[in-house]
Structures are given as C-alpha cells and as structure tokens.
Amino acid sequence: MKNVLVTGGAGFIGSHVVDLLLEKKAKIIVMDNLSSGSLRNLEHVASEIAFYEGDITNKEDVEAVFQQHSNIDSVVHLAAQSKVGPSIENPEEDANININGTINVLEVSRKFAVKSFVFSSTAAVYGDVGHLPILEDQSTEPLSPYGVSKLSAEEYVKAYGRLYGMEVTNLRFANVYGPRQSAATESGVITIFIEDLLSRKTPVIFGDGEQTRDFIYVLDIAGAILAILYGRSNERNKQALYNVSSCSETTILTLLDVICKDMGEAFSPSYQEERKGDIKRSCLDNGKLVNAYDWKPQTSLQEGIRETVQYYKRIAVREK
Ligand SMILES: NC(=O)c1ccc[n+]([C@@H]2O[C@H](COP(=O)([O-])OP(=O)(O)OC[C@H]3O[C@@H](n4cnc5c(N)ncnc54)[C@H](O)[C@@H]3O)[C@@H](O)[C@H]2O)c1
C-alpha cells in the first residue's frame, strides 16, 4: 500500500487525484492552506484521508505533516499559485509559493526518504511557440512570472532527482477542466461559460474566438498522475518530463458552441478586446507519455463538458 502526500489536495485537480488514489486503497495525506481550494472538494472522502491545513511556504508546516506520517513514500505536489494574472501583479508572492514552497516540499521529502515525487508544471513554460503540437524538448520561453516560477521549480525537482536518486517526474499540464474547477482561475474558461449560461449572463469572448487551447478533462490528468505512481514505465528515466494533454486544438468559439449545445442554449456571445499576453494557439504533444505508460486521454470534449455541466447544475440547485 502506498502512502501518498498530495499537496494542494483540496484543490480542483488535487481532489480528483485523491478520489483515484482512494480507489487504489492508498493511504492519503493532504496538505493544503485552503487559499484557493476548499474542504468542500473533500467532504465526500473526509473520513478516509488525513487532512492538514498548512502552508508550503512554511517549512515547519511541511515537516509537521511528515512527522505525523514518516512513512510517506510518494509526493504529488500540486499546491501552487496557479494563475497568470496574479503572478504578473505580484511576482514575489508567486515565486515564494511556487519556487520556495516547492523547495520546502522537496527538502522535507528528501529528509524523510520519499521515493517518488510528481510535480505539476504547465504548458505556460513554453510561451508562444510557432509550430504545434509542442514536444517536451521544445525551448522554453515563458511569457509570465507564473511560467518562470513553474519552470524554475521543475529545475529544482530535476536537481533533487540527480542529487538524491529520488524518482522525480515533471508533468506539464495543458488546459485542465472539469467538476470542482473554480471560475476564478485563468484556465477556468469552461466553468466561466457554464456559470454564465446558468445565470443567464452573456458569455464573453476575448478577441475573435479563433484562439485555440488544448483542453483535457481532469480525470485524465488524475489518471496520468496515477499511471506515474503505479505504472511501469517503458522508459528508464529517473528525471522524467511529460506533457499531459489531449493533443487536440479547440477554438474558443467551438468550445462555447459545444457547451451551448449541451445546455440547449442559443450561441450568442459578446466580444471584447483580446487580452494582453494571451497566446494564439496551444496544443501539446502527448506521445511521450502515451508511449512510456499505459495511459491515454479517455474523455472526449463532449463527454467532459456533459459531466461538467451536470456538476454545475447540481451545485446551482444545492445553492438555491
Ligand atoms: N488547472 C489547470 O488548467 C492547470 C494547468 C497547468 C498546471 N496546473 C497546475 O496544477 C496544480 C493544481 O492546480 P488546480 O487547477 O487544481 O488549482 P487549485 O488552485 O484548485 O489548486 C491548488 C491548491 O493548492 C492550495 N495552495 C495554494 N497555495 C498553497 C500554499 N502556499 N500552501 C499549501 N497549499 C496551497 C490551494 O488552496 C489549492 O487547494 C497547480 O500546481 C497548477 O499550477 C493547473
């Protein structure tokens, strides 16, 4: 049985990772400061996990968790400042959480002889790349402090792998969506559109809507993390790096159309000026991960949207 620490486990992706780990009968420890996550995301599993409210920027908080659970063998490090906008407004705080916080988690993991460390990085490390789909060996030119802090954290993760023989994996996620995602996140465009339509607001498209993103359903992301933790890689690599994506481009116009069709709503967005710093096209090649592990994305955009719409309809009823 694995003993897994999930930092950021009360968040959107983290809570789905917890759900899949429970199916594997893992012992799960969650550490989260609840800054953007919520205990609501874990209420259905509250009696089956150990939860610690703590901040990764405070090394004592991280140590306290390991002191209670000295047999943690795997760490899934998801806790982060994960928005582009705030990273531009406050790059020091972004760096403190994403770089120093990651160093704290790595240091304590080393001290307690963690075997496997999985880090959640992002497509934002690539910047605006000319040719798609983007392969892992593409040069990295992040456009925001968020991309820089995640890239920097990746390097620390790799260095710990080299220095201490820890099995480390950096995963670069595309645009993740699904139930429990907060509309407050940049990549929460799907949640934003659904919430707008449910509350009879007109969805806003920035620019002409022809910009593309690579949307991947959250359970496919969680499945990739589980594949790393439990699977056998065909690739012998102690400091691995993989894109995790659907490897398909969807325009924002198509996305809204799929959502409107699912909800039986008319397609009538309003348009606003393109946002500064938004990249035009995005698509990550996922072939390396598909070939290395028994993993591939299972959920079509239509299916993922259906699940996500159902979830937000249930929430809307609950909150009435
Ligand atoms: N959602 C996406 O599309 C996407 C894409 C690429 C990468 N990622 C990465 O995946 C990870 C999870 O993202 P998410 O979408 O679930 O976001 P999220 O905000 O829902 O989850 C992050 C969790 O970390 C917690 N947290 C934040 N700062 C903390 C701190 N200092 N100490 C302890 N806990 C802290 C939050 O409370 C939250 O529960 C992040 O590292 C993010 O950068 C997400």
The ligand as an ORCA input file, in Angstrom:
! r2SCAN-3c Opt
* xyz 0 1
  N      -5.962     23.803    -13.892
  C      -5.128     23.862    -14.915
  O      -5.558     24.055    -16.072
  C      -3.645     23.690    -14.714
  C      -2.823     23.724    -15.849
  C      -1.447     23.573    -15.683
  C      -0.916     23.351    -14.418
  N      -1.735     23.336    -13.318
  C      -1.118     23.121    -12.009
  O      -1.785     22.074    -11.336
  C      -1.771     22.319     -9.919
  C      -3.172     22.251     -9.364
  O      -3.945     23.255     -9.998
  P      -5.510     23.419     -9.811
  O      -6.075     23.841    -11.112
  O      -6.059     22.236     -9.118
  O      -5.550     24.708     -8.880
  P      -6.214     24.925     -7.447
  O      -5.994     26.355     -7.115
  O      -7.606     24.397     -7.434
  O      -5.318     24.008     -6.522
  C      -4.168     24.431     -5.858
  C      -4.314     24.027     -4.404
  O      -3.126     24.441     -3.704
  C      -3.504     25.080     -2.491
  N      -2.427     26.016     -2.165
  C      -2.112     27.166     -2.802
  N      -1.071     27.774     -2.201
  C      -0.714     26.967     -1.169
  C       0.288     27.041     -0.160
  N       1.117     28.087     -0.100
  N       0.364     26.051      0.751
  C      -0.496     24.998      0.712
  N      -1.472     24.876     -0.201
  C      -1.571     25.856     -1.136
  C      -4.830     25.748     -2.791
  O      -5.603     26.031     -1.641
  C      -5.488     24.736     -3.710
  O      -6.234     23.798     -2.974
  C      -1.097     23.680     -9.735
  O       0.244     23.459     -9.400
  C      -1.227     24.332    -11.094
  O      -0.190     25.261    -11.320
  C      -3.090     23.502    -13.439
*
